[in-house]
Amino acid sequence: MSNITIEGLQQAQAANARLITAIKPTNGLGRAVLFLTTAVNRDLLAFTHVVTGALRAAHRMQIVSPLHSKLYIDPAARNPVSGSYPAIYGVIENARGGSHAFAEIAVNRANLHMSEAVELIKSEF
């Protein structure tokens, strides 16, 4: 019969418990998702071209659950000047590309905010 000794098991179990705590939706991971959602929404607003302001004003951020959020253009919003729907012409504006592609720009910039989001998770350790 072999006599096996495992060293560091208690430390590994403690580290695992800290990781499980950090990735709970109500802890670091949830805060990271909220932070990234807010940062991308802020970029959406910043990169949306403004003529009347209706498209920018129609952007919505919805927190569905700690790990699920939505960014969208409110389908019920209307431009007070033209009566048109920002949810329709916003898609066309974004498809123009270049500096008009507010959604693409905002999503592509998400990686700029990632290190801060990771720190929110790491703060649980």
N, C-alpha and C positions, 0 to 999 in steps of 0.2 A: 504494500500500500504506500502511495506517495504522500508526502507531506508538502502541500502547496501553500505558499504564503503570497497574498496579494497586497502589495504596498500602494498606498495612496487611494484606496477605495473610498474612504470617507471623504477625502477632498474632492474626488471625482463626483460623488453623489451630491455633495454640497454645491459644486459648480453646476451640476445638472438641475438642481432645485432652483438656483438663481436664474438659469436660462429659462426654465419653465415659467417662472414668475415674470421675467422680462417680456416674454412673447404672449402673455395673456392679453386679450383685447382691451382690457381696462387698464393696462399698465403701459410699459414703454412702446410696444408695437402699436397699440391703439393711438397713443400720442403721436407716434411717427406718421401714421396714416393721416391723422387730422392735420398735422403740420404740412405734409406734402400736398394734401388737398387744398389747403389754404394758400400755399405758395403758388401752386399752379393756377388757382383762381385769380390770385393777385396778378400773375403774368398775363392771363387771359384779358383782364381788364386793362392792363397797361398797353398791350399790343393791339387792342381793338381800335381801328380807326374811327374817329368821331366826326359825323356830319351833323346829326341832330341830337346824338347821345342816346337814342332809343336802343340801339344794338348793345352798347355797353351796359345800359341800365337793365337789359333783359337777361343778362348772365345770372345764373343761379348756382348756388352750391348747396347740396343737400347731404346731410350725414344720415345715412340709412341705418347704420350700426357702427360700432367702434372700428370695424375692419372693412366697411363698405360705404363709399361716398360717391356722389354723382355731381358732375359739372355739366350744365346744359344751358341752352337758350330757352327761356320760358315760351312755350308754344302759344300761350294766351296773350302775350305782350303785343302791343300795337304801337306803331310809330304815330305820335300825335300829329305830325305834320302831313304825312302821306297816307296814313291809315293802313299801311302795309305791315306785315308781320316780320319782326326781326329774325324769328326762327327760320324763315324762308330765305330772306335776303342775306342773312348771316352765313348760311351755307354757301351761297354764291360768292359772297365776299371772300370767305376763307379759301374757296377753290381757285380764286384768282392767283394765289400763290405769292411768293416773295413776301414783302412786308404786309400784305393783306392777309396772309395765312396765320391769323392770330392763334387758332387752336393748335396748329402744327408747331408754331414757335413755342407756345407755352408748354406743350408736352415735351418737346425736345429740350427745353430748359430744366425739366424736372431733375435731371442728374446734377444740376448745380446746387440743388437743395438737399440732395441725398445724404451728404456727410452730416448735416445737422440732424436729419431724421434718424440716422444710425446712432448718433450720440444720445438721442432720447431713449433708444433701446438699451444702449450700453450703460446708461445711468442706473439701470436696475441691478447691475452686477455689483 
